Amino acid sequence: MEKSIESIWKQGFLAEDALVAPTLNNLYKQKSIHVIEKFKRMFRINQIAIVAGSVLFLAVSFLIGIPLMGIGFFLTLSSIVLVNRKFSRTLSEIDTSENSYRYVKAFAHWLKELVRVNRLMARFYYPLFFLFIVLGFWQFQVNGKRWGDAITHALIANDPGAALLLGVPVIIIVSVLLLMLFLAYVGGRIFDWDLTVVYGAVLRKLDEINTDMETLRNERVETDNRDT
């Protein structure tokens, strides 16, 4: 009985002695390389956009009188880019001459480590971004008067006995710290959302390829076990 196309596909996948294997593996390899190369381009463009945006924001922050916010954002974003540049170098070292299964697995391992490190950083940089925003608005001036001073005077006028620390109402310091702790707690989740928004379509396509290869590979193993 002639073999069906499906059986040829399953038996040929990753089988070195099957005549159809080189063609089949090459199709998966080209497909996986295409998706991963698209991710690389998006990742590179994203890093460039972060650098350009941080430099522009730094310049604007000095022009509008909130340099603390600009400096804080610039330093934090620069640190994120530096860490991810190391990941870019290790990504370029993945051997594309490997078969499609090993290539996708190597990329998946790289991506898992990238997500782990960035999720960890997110628990620090989201609270820092919030702190820099508060500092920026605190020192922002309207008609020669800082917003921070106006807020402090308003609180003291409402509650003359309000506790101060370095001239700042303690209630504001405590509120900011609590919100920073909350952002530290949900920072990883915020990063996951960012990752889905930016790279979601590409990662879903890669998951489909990985699932297909795993299924075919497992079916091939099951077939070999039954034959023996």
C-alpha positions as a Markdown table, in Angstrom:
| # | Residue | x | y | z |
|---|---|---|---|---|
| 1 | Met | 0.0 | 0.0 | 0.0 |
| 2 | Glu | 1.3 | 3.4 | -1.0 |
| 3 | Lys | 2.2 | 5.7 | 1.9 |
| 4 | Ser | 0.1 | 8.8 | 2.4 |
| 5 | Ile | 1.7 | 12.2 | 2.2 |
| 6 | Glu | 1.1 | 12.6 | 6.0 |
| 7 | Ser | 2.9 | 9.4 | 6.8 |
| 8 | Ile | 5.8 | 10.3 | 4.5 |
| 9 | Trp | 5.9 | 13.7 | 6.2 |
| 10 | Lys | 6.0 | 12.2 | 9.7 |
| 11 | Gln | 8.5 | 9.5 | 8.9 |
| 12 | Gly | 10.8 | 11.8 | 7.0 |
| 13 | Phe | 11.0 | 14.6 | 9.6 |
| 14 | Leu | 14.4 | 14.6 | 11.2 |
| 15 | Ala | 15.2 | 11.1 | 9.9 |
| 16 | Glu | 18.7 | 11.2 | 8.4 |
| 17 | Asp | 18.1 | 8.1 | 6.4 |
| 18 | Ala | 14.9 | 9.2 | 4.8 |
| 19 | Leu | 15.1 | 10.7 | 1.3 |
| 20 | Val | 12.5 | 13.3 | 2.1 |
| 21 | Ala | 14.2 | 14.4 | 5.3 |
| 22 | Pro | 16.6 | 16.9 | 3.8 |
| 23 | Thr | 13.9 | 18.7 | 1.9 |
| 24 | Leu | 11.5 | 18.6 | 4.9 |
| 25 | Asn | 14.0 | 19.8 | 7.4 |
| 26 | Asn | 15.2 | 22.5 | 5.1 |
| 27 | Leu | 11.6 | 23.8 | 4.8 |
| 28 | Tyr | 11.3 | 24.0 | 8.6 |
| 29 | Lys | 14.8 | 25.5 | 8.8 |
| 30 | Gln | 14.0 | 28.3 | 6.3 |
| 31 | Lys | 10.7 | 29.0 | 8.0 |
| 32 | Ser | 12.2 | 29.2 | 11.5 |
| 33 | Ile | 15.1 | 31.3 | 10.3 |
| 34 | His | 12.7 | 33.7 | 8.7 |
| 35 | Val | 10.7 | 34.1 | 11.9 |
| 36 | Ile | 13.8 | 34.4 | 14.1 |
| 37 | Glu | 15.4 | 36.9 | 11.7 |
| 38 | Lys | 12.2 | 39.0 | 11.9 |
| 39 | Phe | 12.5 | 38.9 | 15.7 |
| 40 | Lys | 16.1 | 40.0 | 15.5 |
| 41 | Arg | 15.2 | 43.0 | 13.3 |
| 42 | Met | 12.4 | 44.0 | 15.6 |
| 43 | Phe | 14.7 | 43.6 | 18.7 |
| 44 | Arg | 17.4 | 45.7 | 17.1 |
| 45 | Ile | 15.0 | 48.5 | 16.0 |
| 46 | Asn | 13.5 | 48.5 | 19.5 |
| 47 | Gln | 16.9 | 49.0 | 21.1 |
| 48 | Ile | 17.7 | 51.8 | 18.6 |
| 49 | Ala | 14.3 | 53.5 | 19.4 |
| 50 | Ile | 15.0 | 53.3 | 23.1 |
| 51 | Val | 18.4 | 55.0 | 22.7 |
| 52 | Ala | 17.1 | 57.7 | 20.4 |
| 53 | Gly | 14.1 | 58.3 | 22.7 |
| 54 | Ser | 16.1 | 58.6 | 25.8 |
| 55 | Val | 18.5 | 61.1 | 24.2 |
| 56 | Leu | 15.7 | 63.2 | 22.9 |
| 57 | Phe | 13.8 | 63.1 | 26.3 |
| 58 | Leu | 17.0 | 64.1 | 28.1 |
| 59 | Ala | 17.4 | 67.1 | 25.9 |
| 60 | Val | 13.7 | 68.1 | 26.2 |
| 61 | Ser | 13.9 | 67.7 | 30.0 |
| 62 | Phe | 16.6 | 70.3 | 30.3 |
| 63 | Leu | 14.6 | 72.7 | 28.0 |
| 64 | Ile | 11.4 | 72.5 | 30.1 |
| 65 | Gly | 13.2 | 72.5 | 33.5 |
| 66 | Ile | 12.9 | 68.9 | 34.7 |
| 67 | Pro | 16.5 | 67.6 | 34.3 |
| 68 | Leu | 16.2 | 65.1 | 37.1 |
| 69 | Met | 13.5 | 63.2 | 35.2 |
| 70 | Gly | 15.5 | 63.3 | 32.0 |
| 71 | Ile | 18.7 | 62.2 | 33.6 |
| 72 | Gly | 17.0 | 59.4 | 35.5 |
| 73 | Phe | 15.2 | 58.1 | 32.4 |
| 74 | Phe | 18.4 | 58.3 | 30.3 |
| 75 | Leu | 20.6 | 56.4 | 32.8 |
| 76 | Thr | 17.9 | 53.7 | 33.4 |
| 77 | Leu | 17.1 | 53.2 | 29.7 |
| 78 | Ser | 20.8 | 53.2 | 28.9 |
| 79 | Ser | 21.4 | 50.4 | 31.4 |
| 80 | Ile | 18.5 | 48.4 | 29.9 |
| 81 | Val | 20.0 | 48.8 | 26.4 |
| 82 | Leu | 23.5 | 47.7 | 27.6 |
| 83 | Val | 22.2 | 44.6 | 29.2 |
| 84 | Asn | 20.2 | 43.7 | 26.0 |
| 85 | Arg | 23.2 | 44.4 | 23.8 |
| 86 | Lys | 24.9 | 41.4 | 25.4 |
| 87 | Phe | 21.9 | 39.3 | 24.5 |
| 88 | Ser | 22.1 | 40.6 | 20.9 |
| 89 | Arg | 25.7 | 39.4 | 20.7 |
| 90 | Thr | 24.8 | 35.9 | 22.1 |
| 91 | Leu | 21.8 | 35.7 | 19.7 |
| 92 | Ser | 24.1 | 36.3 | 16.7 |
| 93 | Glu | 26.3 | 33.4 | 17.9 |
| 94 | Ile | 23.5 | 30.8 | 17.5 |
| 95 | Asp | 24.6 | 28.5 | 14.7 |
| 96 | Thr | 22.2 | 28.7 | 11.7 |
| 97 | Ser | 23.8 | 25.6 | 10.2 |
| 98 | Glu | 22.1 | 23.4 | 12.8 |
| 99 | Asn | 19.0 | 21.6 | 11.8 |
| 100 | Ser | 15.7 | 23.5 | 12.3 |
| 101 | Tyr | 14.8 | 21.7 | 15.5 |
| 102 | Arg | 18.1 | 22.5 | 17.2 |
| 103 | Tyr | 18.1 | 26.0 | 15.9 |
| 104 | Val | 14.6 | 26.8 | 17.3 |
| 105 | Lys | 15.5 | 25.1 | 20.6 |
| 106 | Ala | 18.7 | 27.2 | 20.9 |
| 107 | Phe | 16.7 | 30.3 | 20.2 |
| 108 | Ala | 14.0 | 29.3 | 22.6 |
| 109 | His | 16.6 | 28.9 | 25.3 |
| 110 | Trp | 18.1 | 32.3 | 24.5 |
| 111 | Leu | 14.6 | 33.9 | 24.6 |
| 112 | Lys | 13.8 | 32.3 | 27.9 |
| 113 | Glu | 17.0 | 33.8 | 29.5 |
| 114 | Leu | 16.2 | 37.2 | 27.9 |
| 115 | Val | 12.7 | 37.2 | 29.3 |
| 116 | Arg | 14.0 | 36.1 | 32.8 |
| 117 | Val | 16.6 | 38.9 | 33.0 |
| 118 | Asn | 14.3 | 41.6 | 31.7 |
| 119 | Arg | 11.5 | 40.6 | 34.0 |
| 120 | Leu | 13.9 | 40.9 | 36.9 |
| 121 | Met | 15.1 | 44.3 | 35.7 |
| 122 | Ala | 11.5 | 45.4 | 35.2 |
| 123 | Arg | 10.9 | 45.0 | 38.9 |
| 124 | Phe | 13.5 | 47.8 | 39.4 |
| 125 | Tyr | 13.1 | 50.1 | 36.5 |
| 126 | Tyr | 9.3 | 50.6 | 36.6 |
| 127 | Pro | 9.5 | 51.9 | 40.2 |
| 128 | Leu | 12.5 | 54.1 | 39.2 |
| 129 | Phe | 10.6 | 55.5 | 36.2 |
| 130 | Phe | 7.7 | 56.5 | 38.6 |
| 131 | Leu | 10.2 | 58.1 | 41.0 |
| 132 | Phe | 11.8 | 60.1 | 38.3 |
| 133 | Ile | 8.4 | 61.3 | 37.1 |
| 134 | Val | 7.5 | 62.4 | 40.6 |
| 135 | Leu | 10.8 | 64.2 | 40.9 |
| 136 | Gly | 10.3 | 65.8 | 37.5 |
| 137 | Phe | 6.9 | 67.2 | 38.4 |
| 138 | Trp | 8.1 | 68.2 | 41.8 |
| 139 | Gln | 10.7 | 70.5 | 40.4 |
| 140 | Phe | 8.6 | 71.7 | 37.4 |
| 141 | Gln | 8.1 | 75.5 | 37.7 |
| 142 | Val | 5.0 | 77.5 | 36.8 |
| 143 | Asn | 5.3 | 81.3 | 37.1 |
| 144 | Gly | 8.7 | 80.8 | 38.9 |
| 145 | Lys | 7.2 | 78.5 | 41.6 |
| 146 | Arg | 7.9 | 74.8 | 41.8 |
| 147 | Trp | 4.9 | 72.5 | 41.9 |
| 148 | Gly | 6.5 | 70.6 | 44.8 |
| 149 | Asp | 6.6 | 73.8 | 46.9 |
| 150 | Ala | 3.0 | 74.6 | 46.0 |
| 151 | Ile | 1.9 | 71.1 | 47.0 |
| 152 | Thr | 3.8 | 71.3 | 50.3 |
| 153 | His | 2.4 | 74.7 | 51.2 |
| 154 | Ala | -1.1 | 73.5 | 50.4 |
| 155 | Leu | -0.7 | 70.5 | 52.6 |
| 156 | Ile | 0.7 | 72.6 | 55.5 |
| 157 | Ala | -2.1 | 75.1 | 55.1 |
| 158 | Asn | -4.6 | 72.3 | 55.4 |
| 159 | Asp | -2.7 | 70.5 | 58.2 |
| 160 | Pro | -0.2 | 72.8 | 60.0 |
| 161 | Gly | 1.1 | 69.8 | 62.1 |
| 162 | Ala | 2.0 | 67.7 | 59.0 |
| 163 | Ala | 5.3 | 66.0 | 59.5 |
| 164 | Leu | 8.1 | 67.0 | 57.1 |
| 165 | Leu | 11.3 | 65.2 | 56.1 |
| 166 | Leu | 13.9 | 67.4 | 54.3 |
| 167 | Gly | 11.1 | 69.9 | 53.6 |
| 168 | Val | 8.8 | 67.3 | 52.0 |
| 169 | Pro | 5.6 | 66.1 | 53.6 |
| 170 | Val | 6.1 | 62.6 | 55.0 |
| 171 | Ile | 2.7 | 61.5 | 53.7 |
| 172 | Ile | 3.9 | 62.2 | 50.1 |
| 173 | Ile | 7.2 | 60.3 | 50.7 |
| 174 | Val | 5.3 | 57.3 | 52.1 |
| 175 | Ser | 2.8 | 57.4 | 49.3 |
| 176 | Val | 5.5 | 57.4 | 46.7 |
| 177 | Leu | 7.4 | 54.5 | 48.4 |
| 178 | Leu | 4.2 | 52.4 | 48.6 |
| 179 | Leu | 3.5 | 53.0 | 44.9 |
| 180 | Met | 7.1 | 52.1 | 44.0 |
| 181 | Leu | 6.7 | 48.8 | 46.0 |
| 182 | Phe | 3.5 | 48.1 | 44.1 |
| 183 | Leu | 5.3 | 48.7 | 40.8 |
| 184 | Ala | 8.1 | 46.4 | 41.9 |
| 185 | Tyr | 5.6 | 43.7 | 42.6 |
| 186 | Val | 3.8 | 44.0 | 39.3 |
| 187 | Gly | 6.9 | 45.0 | 37.2 |
| 188 | Gly | 7.3 | 41.5 | 35.8 |
| 189 | Arg | 3.7 | 41.4 | 34.6 |
| 190 | Ile | 4.0 | 44.8 | 33.0 |
| 191 | Phe | 7.0 | 43.6 | 31.1 |
| 192 | Asp | 5.1 | 40.5 | 30.0 |
| 193 | Trp | 2.4 | 42.8 | 28.6 |
| 194 | Asp | 5.0 | 45.0 | 26.8 |
| 195 | Leu | 6.6 | 41.9 | 25.3 |
| 196 | Thr | 3.2 | 40.6 | 24.0 |
| 197 | Val | 2.4 | 44.0 | 22.5 |
| 198 | Val | 5.7 | 44.4 | 20.7 |
| 199 | Tyr | 6.6 | 40.8 | 19.8 |
| 200 | Gly | 3.4 | 38.9 | 20.3 |
| 201 | Ala | 2.7 | 38.0 | 16.6 |
| 202 | Val | 6.3 | 36.8 | 16.0 |
| 203 | Leu | 6.4 | 34.8 | 19.2 |
| 204 | Arg | 3.1 | 33.1 | 18.4 |
| 205 | Lys | 4.4 | 32.1 | 15.0 |
| 206 | Leu | 7.5 | 30.7 | 16.5 |
| 207 | Asp | 5.4 | 28.7 | 19.0 |
| 208 | Glu | 3.5 | 27.2 | 16.2 |
| 209 | Ile | 6.7 | 26.1 | 14.4 |
| 210 | Asn | 8.0 | 24.7 | 17.7 |
| 211 | Thr | 4.8 | 22.8 | 18.4 |
| 212 | Asp | 4.7 | 21.4 | 14.9 |
| 213 | Met | 8.3 | 20.1 | 15.1 |
| 214 | Glu | 7.8 | 18.7 | 18.6 |
| 215 | Thr | 4.6 | 16.9 | 17.4 |
| 216 | Leu | 6.3 | 15.4 | 14.3 |
| 217 | Arg | 9.4 | 14.5 | 16.3 |
| 218 | Asn | 7.4 | 12.7 | 19.0 |
| 219 | Glu | 5.3 | 10.9 | 16.3 |
| 220 | Arg | 8.5 | 9.8 | 14.6 |
| 221 | Val | 9.9 | 8.4 | 17.9 |
| 222 | Glu | 6.6 | 6.5 | 18.5 |
| 223 | Thr | 6.7 | 5.1 | 15.0 |
| 224 | Asp | 10.3 | 3.9 | 15.5 |
| 225 | Asn | 9.3 | 2.3 | 18.9 |
| 226 | Arg | 6.4 | 0.4 | 17.3 |
| 227 | Asp | 8.6 | -0.8 | 14.5 |
| 228 | Thr | 11.1 | -2.2 | 17.0 |
